[in-house]
Amino acid sequence: MSNPVFYADPAELAGLLPGSSYTLGGDEGRHATTVKRLTLGEPVDLCDGAGLRLSCTVSSAEKGLLTVQILDVLRESAQPITFTLIQALAKGDRDELAIEMATELGIDAVAPWQAERSIVRWKMDKAVKGPQKWRQVVAAAAKQARRSTIPEVGALLGTTGVCEQIAAADLALILHEDATDSVAAVARQWQEALAEHHAGGTVAGGADAAATAPHTVLMIVGPEGGMSAAEVEAFIAAGARTALLGRHVLRSSTAGPAAVVLLSQELGRW
């Protein structure tokens, strides 16, 4: 069974070595001692949210303060293919449910999208508080999933911003009910094209360097009312492809996590 995870200041964790002691305070220390009620000798992992994991054992637990002895230090390697979910704002906290599940399933980054048909609008204070709430949601989900990394939360995007994200990605999928090719089929086609490119690669560093370069896969999910035709056209013009998630129409909260599962299996992350 994996150890419970708590996040600590990256600067404080950076120089720690096996045999060192560290005291966790603040909200995480209170959670460890008063909610989880960790006690002497129990195993626990401390993470910096960016891939650093310290395997520890509890040496003392007081109210709000957890002191541990570090047993091992591990820097988890980055995924060769990273996943980003562009999630349209949706009512009833369905957008938050989407990023929560996607985080548990392994998403690397999320970005809120103010789609034309989004009922929820982030204006004034909400434009500041909305991303902050999303960061809290993904941090809690990452902790629940015992991840060493917390997904990045990007700035609120409009159509132009989404197009810029598409242009920068290696593969961008518009999850759309009118698509003819499945998510799995599009992913396989992309992987085959990538393999052919790498096999004959004459890029700087040779084929081996090209094959190991990280790639970004983008998933775009619309709001409850779906994407407008103008949005879909703009995204396709920017380089995205439409992809189908199955025979039935999924909720805005379900489509992204479903795509993460399919792509994780198809692209070898699982």
C-alpha positions in Angstrom: 0.0 0.0 0.0 1.3 3.5 -0.9 2.1 6.0 1.8 -0.1 9.0 2.6 1.3 12.1 0.9 1.7 15.7 2.2 3.1 18.7 0.3 5.8 20.9 1.7 7.8 23.9 0.6 9.9 22.9 -2.4 12.8 25.1 -1.2 12.8 23.4 2.2 12.7 19.9 0.7 15.3 20.5 -2.0 18.5 20.0 0.1 17.3 17.2 2.4 19.1 13.8 2.3 18.4 10.3 3.8 18.9 10.5 7.5 17.8 14.1 7.8 14.8 15.3 9.9 12.1 17.6 8.8 9.1 19.2 10.6 6.0 19.8 8.7 3.7 22.6 10.0 0.9 24.8 8.6 -2.2 23.3 7.1 -0.4 20.1 6.0 1.0 19.5 9.5 -2.4 20.0 11.1 -4.0 17.7 8.6 -1.3 15.0 9.3 -1.6 15.2 13.0 -5.3 16.1 13.7 -7.1 14.5 10.7 -5.0 11.6 9.6 -3.7 11.2 13.2 -0.3 9.9 12.2 1.8 8.4 15.0 5.3 7.4 15.8 6.8 5.0 13.3 4.2 5.3 10.6 5.3 5.7 7.0 4.6 9.0 5.1 5.8 10.7 1.9 6.6 14.4 1.6 6.4 15.9 -1.9 7.1 19.2 -3.5 4.3 19.0 -6.1 6.8 18.9 -8.9 8.0 15.3 -8.8 10.2 15.2 -5.7 9.2 12.5 -3.3 10.8 11.9 0.1 9.9 8.6 1.8 9.8 9.1 5.6 8.9 7.7 8.9 7.2 9.7 11.6 9.5 10.4 14.6 7.1 12.6 16.5 3.6 14.0 16.1 2.3 16.9 18.1 -0.7 19.1 17.5 -0.1 20.7 14.1 3.5 19.6 13.8 4.7 16.4 12.2 8.4 15.5 12.5 9.8 12.8 10.2 13.0 11.1 9.4 13.9 10.8 5.7 14.6 7.3 4.5 14.9 7.9 0.8 14.8 10.7 -1.8 13.4 10.1 -5.2 13.0 12.5 -8.2 10.2 10.9 -10.3 10.9 11.2 -14.0 8.6 13.3 -16.2 6.2 11.6 -18.6 7.4 11.4 -22.2 3.9 12.4 -23.2 2.1 15.0 -21.1 -1.6 15.6 -21.0 -3.4 18.9 -20.8 -7.1 19.3 -20.4 -8.8 22.5 -21.6 -12.1 22.4 -19.7 -14.9 24.8 -20.5 -16.5 26.5 -17.5 -19.7 24.6 -16.6 -22.6 25.1 -14.1 -23.1 23.0 -11.0 -19.3 22.7 -10.4 -19.1 20.2 -13.1 -15.9 21.8 -14.4 -14.4 21.3 -11.0 -15.5 17.7 -10.9 -13.9 17.2 -14.3 -10.5 18.5 -13.2 -10.7 16.6 -10.0 -11.2 13.2 -11.7 -8.7 14.1 -14.4 -6.1 14.8 -11.7 -6.7 11.5 -10.0 -6.3 9.8 -13.4 -3.0 11.5 -14.2 -3.5 14.8 -16.1 -0.5 17.1 -16.1 -2.1 20.5 -16.6 -5.6 22.0 -16.8 -6.8 25.3 -18.1 -10.2 26.9 -17.8 -12.0 28.0 -21.0 -14.7 30.7 -21.2 -16.6 29.1 -24.1 -19.3 31.0 -26.0 -22.0 28.7 -24.6 -20.6 28.5 -21.0 -23.4 29.5 -18.6 -20.9 30.2 -15.9 -18.9 33.4 -16.5 -15.8 34.4 -14.7 -15.8 38.2 -14.3 -14.4 40.7 -11.9 -13.4 38.9 -8.6 -14.4 35.5 -10.0 -11.7 35.8 -12.7 -9.2 35.8 -9.8 -10.9 33.5 -7.4 -11.9 30.9 -10.0 -8.3 29.8 -10.9 -7.5 29.8 -7.2 -10.3 27.4 -6.5 -9.2 25.2 -9.3 -5.7 25.0 -7.8 -7.2 23.9 -4.5 -9.3 21.3 -6.3 -6.3 19.7 -8.2 -4.0 19.9 -5.1 -6.6 18.0 -3.0 -7.1 15.5 -5.8 -3.4 15.0 -6.3 -3.0 14.4 -2.6 -5.8 11.9 -2.5 -4.2 10.1 -5.5 -0.8 10.2 -3.6 0.9 12.0 -6.5 4.2 13.7 -6.3 3.1 16.2 -8.9 0.3 18.7 -8.7 -1.2 19.6 -12.2 -0.6 23.2 -13.3 -3.6 25.4 -13.6 -3.4 27.8 -16.5 -5.0 31.2 -17.0 -8.6 31.6 -18.2 -8.7 31.2 -21.9 -10.9 32.5 -24.7 -11.1 31.1 -28.2 -7.9 32.9 -29.2 -6.0 31.5 -26.2 -7.2 28.0 -26.9 -6.0 28.3 -30.5 -2.6 29.4 -29.2 -2.5 26.3 -27.0 -3.4 24.1 -30.0 -0.6 25.6 -32.1 1.9 24.8 -29.4 0.8 21.2 -28.8 1.9 18.1 -30.7 -1.6 16.7 -30.8 -4.9 18.5 -30.0 -8.2 16.7 -29.7 -11.6 18.3 -29.8 -13.8 15.9 -28.0 -16.9 16.2 -30.1 -20.0 14.1 -30.8 -19.9 14.8 -34.5 -16.4 13.4 -35.0 -16.0 10.4 -37.2 -12.7 9.0 -35.8 -12.5 7.7 -32.3 -10.1 9.1 -29.7 -8.1 5.8 -29.9 -7.9 5.9 -33.7 -6.7 9.5 -33.8 -4.1 8.7 -31.1 -2.9 5.6 -33.0 -2.6 7.6 -36.2 -0.6 10.2 -34.4 1.7 7.7 -32.8 2.3 5.9 -36.1 3.2 9.2 -37.8 5.5 10.1 -34.9 7.3 6.7 -35.2 7.8 7.2 -38.9 9.2 10.7 -38.3 11.5 9.4 -35.7 12.6 6.4 -37.7 13.8 8.7 -40.5 14.7 11.5 -38.2 17.5 13.8 -39.3 16.7 16.4 -36.7 19.4 17.9 -34.5 20.7 15.1 -32.2 19.5 12.3 -34.4 16.5 10.0 -34.3 17.2 8.9 -30.7 16.9 12.5 -29.4 13.7 13.0 -31.4 12.2 9.8 -30.0 12.8 10.8 -26.4 11.6 14.5 -26.7 8.5 15.2 -24.6 5.3 15.6 -26.5 2.1 17.4 -25.4 -1.4 16.1 -26.0 -4.2 18.5 -25.6 -7.9 17.6 -24.9 -10.6 20.2 -25.4 -14.0 19.8 -23.7 -16.9 22.1 -24.3 -19.6 23.3 -21.9 -23.1 21.9 -21.4 -24.5 23.3 -24.6 -21.5 22.1 -26.6 -19.1 24.1 -28.7 -20.2 26.6 -31.3 -19.5 25.9 -35.0 -17.2 29.0 -35.0 -15.2 27.6 -32.1 -14.8 24.2 -33.7 -13.8 25.8 -37.0 -11.2 28.0 -35.3 -9.7 25.1 -33.4 -9.4 22.9 -36.5 -7.8 25.8 -38.4 -5.3 26.1 -35.6 -4.4 22.4 -36.0 -6.8 20.4 -33.8 -8.6 17.3 -34.8 -12.1 16.2 -33.7 -12.3 12.9 -31.9 -15.2 10.7 -30.7 -15.5 9.3 -27.2 -18.1 6.7 -28.0 -21.7 6.2 -29.0 -23.3 8.3 -26.3 -23.0 12.0 -25.4 -21.0 12.6 -22.2 -21.4 15.4 -19.7 -18.9 18.1 -19.6 -17.6 16.7 -16.3 -17.1 13.2 -17.8 -15.6 13.7 -21.3 -12.2 14.9 -20.1 -11.6 12.1 -17.6 -12.8 9.5 -20.1 -10.3 10.8 -22.7 -7.5 10.7 -20.1 -8.2 7.0 -19.5 -8.3 6.1 -23.2 -5.2 8.1 -24.1 -3.3 6.8 -21.1 -3.9 3.2 -22.3 -3.4 3.9 -26.0 -0.2 6.0 -25.6 1.4 3.7 -23.1 1.2 5.8 -19.9 -0.6 3.0 -18.2 
